Amino acid sequence: MPNNDEEKLFFNALNLACESNFSFLSALKNEFKTFSSAWKANNFNEPIFNRFEKQTINFFQKRKKLINPNLEWSKLLKIKGQLILLEEDKYPSLLKEISFAPLGIYQLGEYDHRVPSVAIVGTRKCSTYGKNVAEKFARELTEIGITIVSGLAYGIDTFSHFSALNAKGKTIAVMGTGLDIIFPSTNKKLAEKIIENGCLISEYPLSTPPLKHHFPERNRIISGLSSGVIIIESPLKSGSLITSKYALEQNREVFAIPGSIFSKTSEGANELIKAGAKLVNNVNDILMELNFPLATEKKFINNENLNEIERIIIKVLSETNEPLNVDEIISMSSHDSSEVNQNLTFLELKNLIQQNPSGYTLKH
């Protein structure tokens, strides 16, 4: 049985040497059985390599001479990154199920792959509607313990990650670069927060730049890590639709948020619905389809940032299924009218309650 640490060291070196040519990397593993044996091999004349151009093999052999496996491995350890090989128990079980599952994934941060996860993806150029939908679904799924998976891109991805973090939940960002290169660079702070409350995942070794073809490739991992994929505001030609295509191939559920017929950024999601994707307008539509426990109608609220009277008002409203007017809240809270009115305003500003013609309710 090969030494696991040694296998990781040489997998990393081989990945660098072939510049993430995963088809070639897989052929190396199939021919030489272990990554350590593949690193030490010099004979690439076997029939399994006939499908590769000589140029590919020559490039690999030249690159290999320039790489120090121990030095490259130390760079990953220095940033506290880890490499998880396909054969390991720690490798995400859902991801193991897909065709062309990565032979290894690089990870910064931690997450429990036994916890259910759902992907949220969409256009980089989202509208206010798309932003609000992404934040709502990410928050509500997070509040019932589901991990949010996305791609760290501008727009829908960014808002989904932020909303999950703001709800004190876990989120995973699947990258099209090495773990040490954040793209877009403006999301560096977001990436740091994700590492503290989830993880960054990539199949690319350190120093891999954001090459265009990497992002469609990484989309299969976004869907592969998830029980279902939610598409929010997607044009007809977009990475989100590539993710949905992978999801269908992987036997994952595809959900789509309907958008305006006048919006180019909603054309893709609307077409998915016409083609049979599940139309969703609330979180329970998703949970029912995935056979997860349904969310309760009462909203989970983090009380840490509320003062004493705000907490009392929230408790009063959460214990009734009907709207309450100010006098009822005053009576049930045992505080005077000025305090209650002032704190009702604070709670409205915090977007936790809403006032209807019939009274105040928690905002869902």
LUMKOLVO-205322 format. One line per 2 residues: their letters; for each residue x, y, z of N, C-alpha, C, O. Coordinates in steps of 0.02 Angstrom, whole numbers. Layout:
<mardrens>
a	X/Y/Z/X/Y/Z/X/Y/Z/X/Y/Z; ...
</mardrens>
This chain:
<mardrens>
mp	43/-60/0/0/0/0/44/62/0/90/68/41; 31/111/-46/74/170/-50/67/214/12/14/216/43
nn	120/249/27/119/297/82/75/357/62/87/388/10; 24/372/103/-25/423/84/7/492/78/-9/530/31
de	51/510/125/84/575/122/127/581/60/129/633/27; 161/526/44/204/526/-16/161/532/-79/180/567/-126
ek	103/499/-80/59/503/-137/35/575/-148/30/599/-205; 19/610/-94/-4/679/-100/52/724/-126/40/767/-169
lf	111/714/-100/169/754/-121/180/747/-196/191/797/-231; 177/685/-222/191/674/-293/130/690/-337/139/709/-395
fn	69/682/-310/11/705/-348/18/780/-362/8/803/-418; 35/818/-310/42/890/-317/96/907/-369/86/951/-411
al	152/872/-366/207/884/-413/186/867/-484/201/905/-531; 151/811/-494/128/791/-560/77/841/-588/77/857/-647
nl	32/864/-544/-19/912/-564/13/976/-590/-9/1006/-639; 66/997/-556/104/1056/-578/140/1043/-644/140/1085/-689
ac	170/984/-649/210/968/-709/168/964/-772/190/984/-826; 107/938/-766/64/932/-826/16/991/-833/-27/991/-876
es	24/1040/-789/-18/1101/-788/-92/1082/-789/-131/1107/-829; -110/1038/-742/-180/1018/-731/-213/990/-794/-272/1002/-807
nf	-174/952/-832/-204/912/-887/-230/848/-854/-194/798/-849; -293/850/-833/-320/796/-791/-326/730/-829/-323/677/-798
sf	-336/734/-894/-339/673/-934/-271/638/-933/-266/577/-927; -218/677/-940/-150/650/-938/-133/624/-868/-102/572/-861
ls	-154/662/-817/-141/642/-748/-176/575/-732/-148/532/-698; -236/567/-758/-273/505/-748/-238/447/-784/-236/391/-757
al	-212/460/-843/-176/408/-881/-113/386/-843/-96/327/-841; -79/434/-812/-20/418/-771/-39/371/-714/-5/322/-701
kn	-94/388/-680/-116/347/-623/-136/276/-647/-119/226/-615; -171/273/-703/-193/208/-728/-135/164/-749/-135/103/-739
ef	-84/195/-778/-27/156/-803/21/136/-747/44/79/-745; 35/183/-702/87/169/-652/59/153/-582/97/139/-536
kt	-7/155/-575/-43/134/-515/-36/182/-455/-84/189/-417; 20/213/-447/28/262/-393/60/325/-422/94/323/-473
fs	47/381/-388/76/445/-410/152/446/-399/189/476/-439; 175/413/-347/247/411/-335/283/372/-390/337/393/-412
sa	253/316/-412/283/278/-467/282/317/-532/329/315/-572; 227/354/-543/221/395/-603/274/449/-605/302/465/-658
wk	288/479/-547/339/531/-544/408/503/-562/448/537/-595; 421/443/-540/487/413/-550/495/381/-619/551/363/-639
an	440/374/-656/442/339/-721/472/383/-776/468/444/-773; 501/350/-825/529/385/-883/502/359/-949/511/390/-1001
nf	467/302/-947/442/271/-1008/369/290/-1020/325/271/-982; 357/328/-1073/289/349/-1090/270/324/-1159/234/357/-1196
ne	296/265/-1176/282/236/-1242/226/184/-1241/210/155/-1292; 197/173/-1182/144/124/-1177/82/146/-1217/72/206/-1228
pi	41/98/-1240/-18/115/-1282/-64/166/-1250/-97/204/-1285; -67/166/-1183/-113/212/-1149/-97/285/-1164/-140/329/-1158
fn	-34/299/-1182/-14/368/-1196/-18/386/-1270/-2/442/-1289; -39/338/-1312/-41/351/-1384/-90/407/-1403/-80/440/-1454
rf	-141/416/-1362/-191/468/-1379/-165/538/-1365/-196/587/-1385; -109/543/-1331/-81/609/-1317/-28/627/-1368/11/585/-1389
ek	-26/690/-1388/24/713/-1435/93/710/-1403/100/718/-1342; 144/698/-1443/213/697/-1417/229/763/-1383/267/766/-1335
qt	200/816/-1410/211/883/-1382/189/885/-1309/223/917/-1267; 133/852/-1292/108/850/-1223/157/814/-1178/172/837/-1123
in	181/757/-1201/227/717/-1161/294/752/-1152/322/753/-1098; 318/782/-1206/382/819/-1202/377/878/-1155/423/892/-1116
ff	320/913/-1159/309/970/-1114/310/947/-1041/342/978/-998; 275/892/-1028/273/865/-960/343/847/-935/361/864/-878
qk	381/814/-976/448/792/-955/494/852/-942/535/850/-896; 487/904/-982/528/964/-971/508/1000/-906/550/1021/-867
rk	443/1006/-896/417/1039/-836/438/1000/-773/454/1029/-722; 436/934/-778/451/891/-722/522/904/-694/534/901/-634
kl	568/917/-740/637/929/-720/645/994/-680/694/1002/-643; 597/1039/-687/601/1104/-654/567/1105/-585/570/1155/-549
in	534/1050/-568/493/1049/-507/526/1009/-452/549/953/-462; 528/1040/-393/552/1006/-332/490/987/-292/459/1031/-261
pn	472/923/-290/410/903/-256/406/926/-184/353/949/-161; 461/920/-146/460/939/-76/451/1014/-66/415/1036/-21
le	483/1053/-109/476/1126/-105/404/1147/-120/376/1189/-85; 375/1118/-172/307/1136/-191/257/1115/-137/209/1150/-123
ws	270/1058/-106/226/1034/-53/230/1080/8/180/1093/41; 290/1105/22/298/1149/81/259/1215/71/238/1245/120
kl	250/1236/9/212/1298/-4/139/1288/16/107/1334/43; 112/1229/2/43/1215/21/35/1211/97/-13/1238/125
lk	83/1179/129/81/1174/202/87/1242/235/57/1255/287; 126/1286/204/138/1352/233/74/1393/239/66/1431/286
ik	29/1385/191/-35/1423/194/-89/1383/230/-148/1402/230; -69/1326/260/-115/1282/297/-167/1250/251/-223/1236/272
gq	-147/1239/189/-190/1204/142/-183/1130/150/-135/1105/181; -230/1094/123/-226/1021/124/-247/993/57/-281/1026/18
li	-225/933/43/-243/898/-18/-278/834/2/-253/795/42; -337/823/-27/-377/764/-11/-383/723/-75/-411/746/-125
ll	-358/662/-73/-359/618/-132/-426/580/-136/-459/570/-86; -443/561/-196/-507/528/-210/-520/467/-167/-577/452/-150
ee	-467/431/-149/-476/369/-111/-487/380/-37/-504/333/-1; -479/441/-13/-483/454/59/-555/460/83/-600/481/46
dk	-566/442/147/-632/448/178/-654/521/182/-714/536/180; -606/566/188/-622/637/196/-645/669/131/-673/724/130
yp	-633/635/76/-655/660/10/-731/663/10/-763/614/29; -761/719/-12/-835/725/-10/-870/668/-46/-857/653/-104
sl	-915/635/-10/-948/575/-36/-990/591/-98/-991/551/-145; -1024/648/-100/-1064/665/-158/-1020/675/-220/-1038/655/-275
lk	-962/706/-209/-917/720/-265/-889/655/-294/-874/652/-354; -880/605/-252/-855/540/-276/-902/508/-327/-881/467/-368
ei	-966/526/-325/-1016/494/-367/-1012/516/-440/-1037/480/-484; -982/573/-454/-988/603/-521/-938/573/-569/-886/546/-549
sf	-953/578/-634/-905/560/-685/-849/612/-684/-861/671/-673; -788/589/-696/-730/633/-696/-722/671/-629/-706/731/-628
ap	-735/635/-575/-722/665/-509/-648/683/-504/-606/644/-527; -631/740/-475/-560/758/-468/-521/704/-432/-544/676/-382
lg	-461/688/-456/-419/639/-423/-396/664/-355/-380/625/-310; -396/729/-347/-378/760/-283/-406/830/-281/-411/863/-333
iy	-423/854/-222/-446/923/-214/-404/958/-161/-388/929/-109; -388/1020/-175/-352/1062/-127/-404/1100/-86/-455/1122/-112
ql	-391/1107/-22/-440/1138/22/-407/1183/74/-355/1167/103; -438/1242/84/-418/1289/136/-479/1300/180/-530/1326/157
ge	-474/1281/244/-532/1284/288/-559/1214/298/-530/1165/275; -616/1210/332/-645/1145/348/-721/1145/336/-754/1196/343
yd	-746/1087/317/-819/1078/317/-834/1004/322/-792/962/304; -893/988/346/-914/919/356/-955/898/295/-1012/921/287
hr	-927/854/253/-963/836/192/-1024/792/205/-1062/776/159; -1036/772/268/-1096/735/285/-1157/781/293/-1214/759/293
vp	-1143/847/301/-1197/897/308/-1226/912/238/-1187/922/192; -1292/914/230/-1321/928/164/-1297/995/136/-1287/1043/173
sv	-1289/998/71/-1267/1060/39/-1307/1073/-25/-1327/1026/-60; -1318/1137/-38/-1355/1159/-98/-1315/1214/-131/-1288/1258/-97
ai	-1310/1212/-197/-1274/1264/-234/-1321/1320/-256/-1379/1308/-274; -1296/1381/-253/-1332/1439/-280/-1286/1474/-329/-1232/1497/-310
vg	-1307/1480/-391/-1266/1512/-443/-1310/1557/-486/-1371/1550/-488; -1276/1603/-520/-1313/1649/-564/-1266/1699/-596/-1205/1693/-592
tr	-1295/1747/-628/-1257/1795/-667/-1214/1841/-624/-1230/1855/-567; -1159/1863/-653/-1116/1913/-620/-1150/1981/-620/-1141/2021/-574
kc	-1190/1995/-672/-1223/2060/-679/-1295/2054/-656/-1342/2062/-696; -1304/2042/-592/-1372/2030/-567/-1408/2095/-551/-1377/2147/-540
st	-1474/2092/-550/-1516/2149/-531/-1525/2149/-456/-1504/2103/-421; -1559/2201/-432/-1576/2203/-360/-1621/2144/-342/-1614/2116/-288
yg	-1665/2126/-387/-1708/2068/-377/-1667/2005/-367/-1678/1967/-321; -1618/1994/-412/-1576/1935/-407/-1536/1934/-342/-1529/1882/-310
kn	-1509/1992/-323/-1472/1998/-261/-1516/1979/-201/-1495/1941/-158; -1577/2007/-200/-1622/1993/-143/-1641/1919/-140/-1645/1890/-86
va	-1652/1889/-198/-1671/1818/-199/-1613/1775/-175/-1622/1730/-135; -1552/1790/-199/-1493/1751/-178/-1483/1756/-103/-1470/1706/-70
ek	-1489/1816/-76/-1480/1826/-4/-1534/1790/36/-1519/1759/87; -1595/1793/12/-1650/1761/48/-1642/1685/50/-1647/1655/104
fa	-1628/1655/-7/-1622/1581/-9/-1560/1557/28/-1563/1507/63; -1505/1593/20/-1444/1574/56/-1454/1578/131/-1434/1534/169
re	-1486/1632/153/-1498/1641/225/-1545/1587/252/-1530/1556/304; -1600/1576/219/-1650/1528/245/-1624/1457/243/-1639/1418/288
lt	-1587/1439/192/-1557/1371/190/-1505/1363/244/-1500/1311/277; -1465/1416/254/-1413/1415/306/-1443/1408/375/-1418/1371/417
ei	-1498/1443/387/-1529/1443/453/-1556/1374/474/-1566/1362/533; -1567/1330/425/-1589/1262/443/-1531/1212/437/-1542/1152/437
gi	-1470/1238/430/-1411/1195/434/-1383/1170/369/-1341/1125/369; -1405/1197/313/-1380/1175/247/-1320/1217/227/-1321/1278/236
ti	-1268/1186/201/-1209/1221/177/-1221/1248/108/-1249/1214/65; -1200/1311/96/-1209/1344/31/-1145/1337/-10/-1091/1354/13
vs	-1153/1313/-71/-1096/1305/-117/-1104/1355/-174/-1159/1362/-202; -1050/1390/-191/-1052/1435/-249/-981/1444/-275/-935/1407/-256
gl	-972/1493/-320/-909/1497/-357/-867/1559/-346/-818/1569/-382; -883/1600/-295/-842/1659/-276/-840/1713/-331/-800/1759/-327
ay	-883/1708/-381/-884/1758/-435/-922/1820/-411/-954/1820/-359; -918/1873/-452/-960/1932/-439/-1034/1912/-440/-1052/1858/-462
gi	-1076/1956/-415/-1147/1948/-422/-1178/1896/-377/-1167/1897/-316; -1218/1852/-406/-1257/1803/-367/-1213/1762/-320/-1230/1751/-262
dt	-1155/1739/-345/-1110/1698/-304/-1089/1737/-241/-1094/1711/-185; -1067/1798/-251/-1043/1839/-195/-1098/1850/-143/-1086/1843/-83
fs	-1158/1869/-166/-1212/1882/-120/-1234/1819/-82/-1253/1822/-24; -1229/1762/-115/-1247/1699/-83/-1198/1681/-27/-1218/1662/28
hf	-1133/1689/-42/-1082/1676/9/-1090/1723/69/-1091/1701/126; -1097/1788/54/-1104/1838/108/-1165/1824/151/-1161/1828/213
sa	-1221/1807/120/-1282/1796/158/-1275/1735/203/-1299/1736/260; -1243/1682/179/-1232/1623/220/-1189/1639/280/-1202/1617/336
ln	-1137/1679/269/-1092/1698/323/-1127/1743/374/-1119/1735/434; -1167/1790/349/-1204/1835/394/-1255/1798/436/-1272/1821/491
ak	-1278/1741/412/-1325/1700/450/-1289/1649/494/-1320/1603/521; -1223/1659/502/-1182/1616/545/-1179/1544/520/-1175/1497/560
gk	-1182/1536/454/-1181/1469/425/-1116/1453/390/-1068/1490/394; -1116/1396/357/-1057/1371/321/-1067/1381/246/-1122/1374/220
ti	-1012/1398/212/-1015/1404/140/-950/1380/109/-897/1384/139; -956/1355/48/-898/1328/11/-892/1367/-54/-941/1375/-91
av	-831/1391/-68/-818/1424/-132/-773/1379/-174/-718/1361/-153; -798/1360/-232/-759/1318/-278/-725/1364/-328/-757/1403/-363
mg	-659/1359/-332/-619/1408/-369/-593/1379/-435/-585/1319/-443; -581/1425/-482/-550/1406/-546/-477/1425/-549/-448/1429/-603
tg	-448/1436/-490/-378/1455/-483/-347/1413/-428/-381/1373/-396; -282/1423/-416/-252/1395/-357/-278/1429/-295/-305/1485/-299
ld	-272/1397/-238/-300/1424/-176/-268/1491/-156/-298/1529/-118; -209/1505/-181/-174/1566/-163/-188/1624/-210/-161/1679/-201
ii	-230/1614/-258/-248/1668/-305/-324/1678/-303/-362/1637/-329; -345/1731/-272/-417/1745/-265/-441/1783/-326/-413/1835/-343
fp	-491/1757/-359/-519/1790/-418/-595/1791/-413/-627/1739/-406; -624/1852/-417/-592/1917/-426/-556/1939/-363/-574/1919/-307
st	-505/1980/-371/-464/2001/-314/-503/2040/-263/-485/2042/-204; -557/2072/-285/-599/2111/-239/-634/2067/-187/-660/2092/-138
nk	-634/2002/-199/-666/1955/-152/-616/1924/-103/-631/1873/-73; -558/1955/-97/-508/1928/-51/-533/1926/21/-524/1875/55
kl	-564/1980/44/-590/1981/113/-645/1929/122/-648/1895/174; -687/1922/72/-740/1871/74/-709/1801/79/-732/1760/118
ae	-657/1789/40/-624/1724/42/-596/1709/111/-600/1652/135; -567/1760/143/-539/1751/210/-594/1731/260/-583/1689/303
ki	-653/1763/253/-709/1746/297/-735/1675/284/-755/1640/330; -734/1656/220/-757/1589/203/-712/1537/234/-736/1485/258
ie	-647/1548/233/-599/1501/263/-614/1491/337/-605/1436/363; -637/1543/371/-653/1539/442/-719/1503/455/-730/1476/509
ng	-763/1502/405/-830/1474/415/-851/1427/359/-908/1427/336; -803/1388/337/-815/1342/280/-748/1330/247/-698/1320/281
cl	-747/1330/181/-683/1318/148/-683/1341/76/-735/1349/44; -622/1351/50/-609/1359/-20/-588/1291/-47/-550/1255/-15
is	-611/1274/-107/-593/1210/-138/-572/1223/-210/-601/1264/-245; -519/1188/-231/-496/1192/-300/-465/1126/-320/-438/1090/-278
ey	-468/1110/-385/-430/1052/-409/-363/1074/-439/-325/1033/-463; -350/1139/-437/-289/1166/-467/-236/1179/-413/-253/1201/-358
pl	-173/1166/-429/-120/1178/-380/-107/1252/-369/-131/1294/-407; -68/1268/-318/-51/1337/-303/-21/1372/-364/12/1341/-406
st	-33/1437/-367/-6/1481/-420/-41/1473/-487/-21/1503/-536; -95/1432/-490/-131/1425/-553/-173/1488/-565/-214/1505/-523
pp	-163/1523/-621/-199/1585/-634/-271/1571/-657/-289/1514/-670; -312/1624/-661/-383/1616/-681/-390/1609/-757/-412/1656/-790
lk	-373/1552/-784/-380/1540/-855/-453/1527/-873/-490/1497/-834; -472/1550/-932/-543/1550/-951/-574/1480/-949/-631/1473/-926
hh	-537/1428/-972/-567/1362/-976/-573/1328/-908/-606/1276/-902; -542/1356/-856/-546/1326/-790/-616/1332/-760/-638/1289/-721
fp	-651/1385/-777/-715/1399/-742/-771/1352/-763/-809/1329/-720; -778/1336/-828/-827/1283/-844/-808/1216/-812/-852/1179/-791
er	-743/1201/-809/-721/1138/-778/-740/1135/-704/-764/1084/-680; -730/1191/-669/-743/1190/-597/-818/1187/-582/-837/1168/-526
nr	-860/1205/-631/-932/1205/-619/-959/1135/-605/-1009/1127/-570; -926/1083/-632/-948/1015/-617/-936/998/-543/-971/955/-515
ii	-888/1032/-512/-875/1021/-441/-927/1056/-399/-949/1029/-348; -948/1116/-419/-1001/1152/-384/-1063/1109/-379/-1091/1100/-325
sg	-1085/1083/-436/-1145/1040/-435/-1130/973/-403/-1173/944/-369; -1069/947/-412/-1051/882/-383/-1050/881/-308/-1062/828/-278
ls	-1037/937/-277/-1036/942/-204/-1106/950/-174/-1114/949/-113; -1156/958/-217/-1222/981/-193/-1277/931/-209/-1274/893/-258
sg	-1329/931/-166/-1388/890/-180/-1431/921/-234/-1467/886/-269; -1428/986/-240/-1467/1021/-290/-1435/1088/-307/-1394/1113/-268
vi	-1453/1116/-364/-1425/1180/-387/-1482/1229/-400/-1529/1213/-437; -1477/1288/-371/-1526/1342/-382/-1496/1392/-432/-1443/1419/-420
ii	-1532/1403/-487/-1510/1450/-537/-1549/1515/-529/-1611/1515/-531; -1513/1570/-519/-1545/1636/-510/-1518/1683/-563/-1457/1694/-567
es	-1561/1712/-604/-1542/1760/-655/-1482/1737/-696/-1424/1753/-682; -1497/1700/-747/-1445/1674/-791/-1461/1690/-864/-1515/1673/-887
pl	-1415/1723/-900/-1426/1733/-972/-1426/1666/-1009/-1410/1614/-979; -1443/1667/-1072/-1446/1605/-1111/-1378/1572/-1119/-1374/1510/-1122
ks	-1325/1611/-1122/-1258/1584/-1125/-1221/1606/-1063/-1200/1663/-1057; -1213/1559/-1016/-1181/1578/-952/-1153/1517/-918/-1171/1460/-933
gs	-1109/1530/-871/-1080/1476/-831/-1133/1441/-788/-1127/1382/-773; -1185/1478/-769/-1238/1448/-728/-1273/1392/-765/-1290/1340/-735
li	-1284/1402/-829/-1317/1349/-868/-1271/1290/-878/-1295/1233/-884; -1206/1302/-881/-1158/1246/-884/-1163/1206/-819/-1161/1145/-820
ts	-1169/1242/-763/-1176/1208/-698/-1240/1166/-697/-1240/1110/-672; -1294/1194/-723/-1357/1157/-724/-1353/1095/-768/-1382/1043/-753
ky	-1315/1100/-823/-1305/1043/-867/-1267/987/-831/-1286/929/-834; -1214/1006/-795/-1177/957/-755/-1223/926/-702/-1221/866/-690
al	-1264/969/-671/-1308/944/-618/-1355/890/-645/-1365/839/-612; -1383/900/-704/-1428/850/-733/-1390/786/-749/-1415/731/-737
eq	-1329/793/-775/-1288/734/-790/-1271/695/-727/-1263/634/-728; -1265/732/-672/-1246/701/-608/-1306/678/-567/-1299/657/-510
nr	-1365/683/-597/-1427/663/-563/-1441/706/-502/-1466/682/-451; -1425/770/-508/-1441/819/-456/-1505/855/-475/-1523/859/-533
ev	-1539/882/-424/-1599/922/-437/-1579/992/-462/-1532/1022/-437; -1616/1016/-512/-1604/1084/-538/-1666/1126/-522/-1722/1109/-541
fa	-1654/1182/-487/-1707/1228/-469/-1694/1295/-505/-1637/1315/-513; -1746/1328/-525/-1738/1393/-559/-1787/1443/-530/-1845/1428/-517
ip	-1762/1504/-521/-1804/1559/-497/-1832/1596/-557/-1793/1619/-599; -1897/1602/-564/-1925/1637/-621/-1907/1711/-620/-1903/1742/-567
gs	-1897/1739/-679/-1880/1810/-684/-1923/1845/-735/-1965/1814/-768; -1913/1909/-742/-1952/1950/-789/-1940/1927/-861/-1884/1911/-880
if	-1994/1926/-900/-1988/1908/-971/-1952/1964/-1010/-1931/1953/-1067; -1944/2021/-980/-1910/2077/-1013/-1836/2081/-996/-1800/2124/-1020
sk	-1813/2035/-954/-1744/2037/-930/-1701/1985/-965/-1715/1926/-963; -1647/2008/-998/-1600/1962/-1031/-1567/1916/-980/-1552/1858/-996
ts	-1557/1940/-919/-1523/1899/-869/-1569/1845/-839/-1546/1803/-800; -1632/1847/-857/-1678/1795/-833/-1696/1744/-887/-1731/1695/-873
eg	-1672/1756/-948/-1691/1711/-1003/-1669/1639/-991/-1707/1592/-1005; -1609/1630/-964/-1583/1563/-953/-1624/1525/-902/-1643/1468/-912
an	-1637/1558/-845/-1676/1526/-792/-1747/1510/-816/-1773/1457/-801; -1777/1556/-852/-1845/1544/-878/-1846/1486/-928/-1894/1447/-929
el	-1794/1481/-969/-1791/1425/-1016/-1782/1359/-979/-1810/1308/-1000; -1744/1359/-926/-1736/1298/-886/-1803/1274/-859/-1818/1215/-859
ik	-1844/1322/-836/-1910/1305/-810/-1953/1274/-866/-1987/1224/-855; -1950/1303/-926/-1987/1276/-983/-1964/1205/-999/-2003/1163/-1022
ag	-1899/1192/-987/-1870/1127/-1004/-1880/1075/-948/-1862/1017/-956; -1910/1096/-892/-1926/1048/-840/-1892/1058/-773/-1902/1019/-727
ak	-1851/1111/-767/-1822/1126/-701/-1877/1146/-653/-1928/1173/-673; -1866/1131/-590/-1917/1146/-539/-1920/1221/-526/-1870/1252/-506
lv	-1978/1251/-538/-1988/1322/-522/-1996/1329/-446/-2037/1294/-416; -1958/1373/-416/-1963/1382/-344/-1973/1455/-327/-1945/1500/-359
nn	-2014/1467/-276/-2022/1535/-251/-2017/1540/-175/-2027/1593/-146; -2001/1482/-144/-1986/1484/-72/-1943/1423/-55/-1938/1376/-94
vn	-1912/1426/2/-1863/1375/20/-1894/1306/28/-1860/1256/16; -1957/1303/48/-1989/1238/57/-1999/1200/-9/-2003/1139/-10
di	-2003/1238/-65/-2006/1205/-130/-1944/1162/-141/-1947/1107/-169; -1887/1187/-119/-1823/1152/-126/-1819/1094/-77/-1800/1038/-95
lm	-1837/1107/-15/-1832/1056/37/-1877/996/22/-1858/939/35; -1936/1009/-4/-1982/955/-21/-1953/910/-75/-1956/849/-71
el	-1924/942/-126/-1897/905/-182/-1837/862/-161/-1826/808/-188; -1798/887/-113/-1739/851/-90/-1754/804/-31/-1709/771/-6
nf	-1817/802/-11/-1837/761/47/-1801/781/111/-1785/739/153; -1788/847/118/-1761/874/180/-1819/897/224/-1872/911/198
pl	-1810/900/291/-1863/926/334/-1881/997/314/-1837/1038/300; -1946/1012/313/-1968/1078/293/-1951/1131/345/-1949/1117/405
at	-1938/1191/320/-1923/1247/365/-1988/1268/399/-2041/1267/368; -1984/1287/462/-2043/1313/496/-2056/1384/473/-2012/1417/446
ek	-2118/1406/482/-2135/1473/460/-2103/1526/504/-2092/1582/481; -2087/1509/565/-2056/1558/610/-1984/1568/591/-1947/1519/580
kf	-1963/1629/588/-1896/1645/566/-1846/1637/622/-1858/1659/679; -1790/1606/607/-1736/1602/656/-1702/1670/661/-1683/1699/610
in	-1694/1695/721/-1663/1760/731/-1606/1755/780/-1613/1727/835; -1549/1781/760/-1491/1782/804/-1501/1839/854/-1501/1898/836
ne	-1509/1821/918/-1523/1871/970/-1462/1907/996/-1467/1953/1037; -1403/1887/973/-1341/1916/1001/-1336/1991/991/-1309/2027/1034
nl	-1364/2016/935/-1357/2087/920/-1420/2128/938/-1429/2184/914; -1464/2099/979/-1525/2134/999/-1521/2155/1072/-1490/2120/1113
ne	-1552/2212/1088/-1555/2231/1158/-1612/2193/1193/-1648/2155/1161; -1619/2204/1258/-1666/2164/1297/-1738/2173/1273/-1775/2124/1266
ie	-1758/2235/1261/-1828/2247/1240/-1841/2219/1171/-1895/2192/1157; -1791/2226/1126/-1799/2197/1059/-1809/2121/1063/-1850/2093/1027
ri	-1772/2089/1108/-1779/2016/1116/-1849/1998/1140/-1879/1949/1118; -1874/2038/1186/-1941/2025/1213/-1994/2032/1158/-2039/1990/1153
ii	-1988/2085/1118/-2036/2096/1064/-2033/2038/1014/-2085/2013/992; -1973/2016/996/-1965/1960/950/-1997/1897/979/-2030/1859/944
kv	-1988/1886/1045/-2017/1827/1078/-2093/1830/1076/-2127/1780/1062; -2120/1890/1090/-2193/1899/1089/-2221/1884/1019/-2271/1848/1013
ls	-2189/1911/967/-2213/1901/899/-2205/1829/876/-2246/1804/837; -2152/1796/899/-2139/1727/877/-2187/1677/910/-2196/1622/885
et	-2218/1697/965/-2262/1651/1001/-2335/1657/979/-2378/1622/1006; -2348/1699/931/-2416/1704/904/-2414/1696/829/-2365/1714/797
ne	-2467/1669/801/-2472/1659/729/-2511/1716/695/-2524/1714/635; -2530/1766/735/-2570/1821/709/-2534/1887/718/-2494/1894/765
pl	-2546/1936/675/-2517/2003/684/-2540/2034/749/-2596/2023/772; -2495/2072/780/-2512/2106/843/-2506/2181/833/-2459/2205/801
nv	-2555/2219/861/-2548/2292/859/-2505/2316/917/-2486/2277/961; -2489/2380/916/-2442/2407/966/-2468/2396/1037/-2429/2377/1081
de	-2532/2409/1048/-2559/2401/1116/-2553/2329/1141/-2538/2317/1200; -2563/2281/1096/-2556/2211/1116/-2484/2194/1133/-2471/2157/1181
ii	-2437/2220/1094/-2367/2208/1107/-2346/2240/1173/-2308/2210/1212; -2370/2301/1186/-2355/2335/1249/-2379/2294/1308/-2344/2284/1357
sm	-2441/2270/1302/-2471/2231/1356/-2433/2166/1368/-2421/2147/1426; -2414/2132/1315/-2382/2066/1321/-2308/2071/1339/-2278/2024/1364
ss	-2278/2130/1325/-2206/2138/1340/-2193/2167/1409/-2137/2162/1435; -2245/2196/1440/-2239/2227/1506/-2189/2285/1507/-2156/2297/1557
hd	-2185/2322/1451/-2143/2382/1448/-2187/2441/1426/-2241/2431/1397; -2164/2502/1441/-2206/2560/1426/-2206/2574/1351/-2164/2549/1313
ss	-2254/2615/1330/-2267/2626/1259/-2208/2658/1222/-2193/2640/1165; -2174/2705/1255/-2118/2740/1221/-2061/2691/1206/-2032/2695/1152
ev	-2046/2646/1252/-1992/2597/1241/-2011/2548/1186/-1970/2532/1143; -2073/2525/1188/-2095/2477/1138/-2095/2509/1068/-2071/2479/1020
nq	-2123/2569/1063/-2125/2603/997/-2056/2615/969/-2044/2605/909; -2011/2637/1012/-1942/2650/990/-1909/2586/964/-1876/2587/912
nl	-1918/2531/1000/-1885/2469/981/-1920/2434/923/-1888/2395/887; -1983/2446/914/-2017/2422/854/-1985/2454/792/-1975/2421/741
tf	-1970/2518/797/-1936/2553/742/-1868/2524/728/-1849/2513/670; -1830/2510/782/-1763/2480/774/-1768/2413/738/-1728/2397/694
le	-1817/2372/758/-1824/2306/729/-1845/2309/656/-1826/2267/615; -1886/2359/639/-1903/2369/568/-1842/2388/527/-1832/2363/471
lk	-1800/2432/554/-1739/2453/520/-1691/2394/511/-1653/2391/463; -1693/2348/559/-1650/2288/555/-1680/2235/509/-1652/2181/502
nl	-1738/2250/480/-1771/2205/432/-1793/2139/465/-1794/2087/433; -1810/2142/530/-1831/2082/566/-1906/2077/575/-1933/2023/583
iq	-1940/2135/573/-2013/2134/579/-2043/2178/524/-2007/2218/494; -2107/2171/513/-2141/2214/464/-2210/2233/491/-2241/2196/529
qn	-2232/2292/470/-2298/2316/492/-2347/2309/435/-2337/2336/380; -2401/2273/448/-2455/2264/400/-2516/2303/425/-2516/2326/482
ps	-2567/2311/384/-2628/2346/407/-2657/2317/471/-2687/2352/511; -2647/2251/481/-2676/2218/540/-2628/2215/599/-2648/2191/653
gy	-2566/2238/590/-2520/2239/646/-2450/2217/626/-2433/2213/567; -2408/2204/677/-2338/2184/668/-2331/2108/665/-2364/2071/701
tl	-2286/2086/621/-2268/2014/617/-2192/2009/606/-2160/2057/586; -2166/1950/619/-2096/1936/601/-2090/1937/526/-2136/1916/490
kh	-2033/1960/501/-2022/1961/429/-1989/1897/407/-1937/1879/434; -2020/1861/360/-1994/1797/336/-1951/1807/275/-1925/1759/247
</mardrens>
